């Protein structure tokens, strides 16, 4: 599994935003380039500095 933490400028929010991406390891025999099912969780600017409050509640 890979955990990526990215920072990027958000023109819509006019702030530096961040996101976490978790990529699973491919299972034996699976195409590593297959599309990966995605779950997107959107949370507001009121969370803690790294926007991860949802993951520890």
C-alpha positions in Angstrom: 0.0 0.0 0.0 1.2 3.5 -0.7 0.1 6.6 1.1 0.6 9.9 -0.7 0.1 13.3 0.9 -0.1 16.1 -1.7 -0.3 19.9 -1.3 -1.6 22.0 -4.2 -2.9 25.6 -4.8 -6.7 25.8 -4.9 -7.9 28.7 -7.1 -11.5 28.0 -5.9 -10.6 28.3 -2.2 -7.7 30.8 -2.6 -5.6 28.7 -0.3 -3.0 26.0 -0.3 -5.0 22.7 -0.2 -4.0 19.2 0.6 -5.2 15.6 -0.1 -4.3 12.1 0.9 -4.3 9.3 -1.6 -4.1 5.6 -0.6 -3.2 3.2 -3.3 -3.6 -0.6 -2.6 -1.0 -3.1 -3.7 -2.1 -5.2 -6.7 -3.1 -8.7 -5.9 -1.2 -11.6 -7.5 -2.3 -12.0 -11.1 -4.1 -8.7 -11.4 -3.2 -6.1 -14.0 -1.3 -3.4 -12.1 -2.6 -0.8 -14.6 -6.3 -1.6 -14.1 -8.7 1.1 -13.1 -8.9 1.4 -9.3 -12.3 1.9 -7.6 -12.3 5.4 -6.0 -13.9 6.8 -2.8 -13.7 10.6 -2.6 -14.3 12.2 0.8 -14.8 16.0 0.8 -14.4 17.9 4.0 -14.3 21.6 4.8 -11.8 24.2 5.8 -12.9 24.0 9.5 -11.0 20.7 10.1 -7.4 20.6 11.5 -4.5 21.9 9.5 -4.0 18.7 7.5 -7.7 18.1 6.9 -7.5 14.6 8.4 -9.8 15.1 11.4 -12.3 12.6 9.8 -9.8 9.8 9.9 -9.2 10.0 13.7 -12.8 10.6 14.9 
